[in-house]
Amino acid sequence: MTQTDLDLIAESYQKALFLPKRRKNETLVSLMNQLEHRYSTFIINPIGEDLEREEVRLYKEISNARDFS
């Protein structure tokens, strides 16, 4: 995955924020799955050097944007 791929995921993330809640959450999970598959970003408690990786920061941001209310 290249920087361009990360940019595309980040762009999709920004667009997803304006979707209805259910569709937004589905899209965010899909983006998280893409990052997990391509970058192995699933880290339960990322610390230190993990958080320095752009793909991990993006994954965490997307994860935190999900709406469970």
Secondary structure, DSSP 8 states (H G I E B T S, - for coil): --HHHHHHHHHHHHHHTTS-HHHHHHHHHHHHHHHHHHH----SS--THHHHSHHHHHHHHHHHT----
